[in-house]
């Protein structure tokens, strides 16, 4: 039973269920429900448990399209309150964030308020890339942007962004102080051409950017879920608390929580029941 030691009443709740992969498999997750501030979850799989982690909040996602001119190059795919990052009340996914023919001079820029270990990438299964192309990643540091290795779970047959759902994970997450929080204005990656959104331009974030080795087909990003920088699987030390089978857990969330991420504690594949609670402050 969910109880809170304050007088704020419950206004609404929303249920979702995750099919969790074995510990050797990919992370799955759900983005935070917009306007909801309490997360409750429980594994539902007999004797199987799960490691459950909170997802860092993504603030902005841009497609930097070098074929365009001026500020139009910064095509806003999503920001902190869009459903691809923060799901709408009706549960609908965002179906309008088309990345038009990403070329080798283009980037996908992702801003967060903390470092991340990568992302769960959810693509529209009817609009996927079929061209052979490799995804690469760079992070913001004191010198600008620096490359580091990633494992691309969206790759199929050498074509990145070719599957509906996959994890893009950073092989070795740069340490705090190496991956640093900076503003786009300070980084200046596009020679004094910046997004129209003043906060995206001037506020410091942990920026990451994805590039491709060859031109992609159109792809449609439906959702992104960030992975905690110290997320771990199995019995490895790190974030992702062990949720006992049929145990019930509930947390108040601050503004930096973007969602919930899970993987099995072992070879089992349990379900994870997730309930979002909205409290009324009126």
Secondary structure, DSSP 8 states (H G I E B T S, - for coil): ----SSS--EEEEEEEEEE---TTS--EEEE-BTT--EEEEEEESTT--EEEEEEE-EEEEEEE-TTS-GGGGEEEEEETTSTTTSB-TT-------EE-S--TT-EEEEEESS-EEEEEEEE-TTS---S-B-EEEEEEETTEEEEE-EEETT-BTTBTT-SSEEEEEESS---BTTB--B-HHHH-TTSS---S-HHHHHS-BEEEEEEESS----EEEEEEEEEETTB--TT-SSB-EEE-BT--EEEE--TTEEEEEEEESSS---EEEEEEEEE---
